[in-house]
C-alpha cells in the first residue's frame, strides 16, 4: 500500500501492476501510462525537494523477456516512469533531481503477471508538502519553493534572505569566484530553473513582495 506521508527515512516504495512503457512508444500510450502511475501515487501529500536515487525492478517472465519481438530495452523504460512521478501530481518536482537511477529485471515465474517495483531514496528532510505550494522566481530564472501557509513574518524573512543569498552568489561569481565556492552562500534548499516548473505556480520576486507587504 502506498504511504502518502513522508517517511522518516527519506524513502518511498510502490508497485505498478502493469507492463512498463517504452520511451519510443506513441505519445498517447505514454500519457496513459503516466495517468496510471499517478493514480497510484495521487494521495502523496509531499514532493521530494532535493536530489534522489531511483531504483526500478521490472518483474517479467524470462520467455517474454528473451523471446518476444516486442520486448522493451531496459534503459527505455526509465524516462516514461520518471516523467510519471514528476510534477505537482507526482513525487518529484522535476526529474533533474534524479542523481542516480538503477533499472534491472528479475525473472517472474508467473508469465502473465508483469509489474514494476519502484523505490525513491532521499535525505530524510528533503521534502516539501504540496499544500499551498508555489515557487518564487529570483534572478536568472532560478526558483525556490515557497508556502502560502507560512507565518507572514517568516515569509518576509525567507523572501528577503533568499534574495540576499542569491545576489551575493552572483556577485561572487562576477568577481571570479568559482561556482562551487560561491554556492556556499546559497540556501540549503536547491534551486529549480523556471523552465522545469511549467505545471507549478511560479510567482515573480516583485509580486511576492507585494503580496507579503499588503497584509
C-alpha angles and dihedrals in degrees: 000000000000115000109223095193125076114268119238086227096052094243136115131180131188140168128236109204098207144061117288122248127235124241085232093058122112115279094247091056092049090049091050090051091049091053091048092053093044090054087060095050099032093109092063111125094195147045126219105246103189137048117309143191117227122201120191124190116189113201109204136151112258093234091056091047097047105029108035117094090213094058110136123231110250094236091053094064094061104075098050089050094049090049090052095054095044128086136037092314094046140064099257129056090219136346091246083083089071104102094171135009132187125192127180138150131234127201111256113198092207101084096200096042107085118162147147131238116203128191125185119195127193141153106288096247098040098106139093128205116248096222112103092356124160136149129242116218114220129175121323090020091288113154135197128196116255134182127223091205096060115112111273095241090049090050090054093048093049095046095051096039091052090049090052092048095049093046090049091050091051092048092051092051090049088054091055100263111145120256092246094050092046090048090069091080093054125102117273088241109086119238128241126211113241091236088066094055102063094134096046131079108258119190126191120243091245092052095049090049090055091049096051094043094051095071 
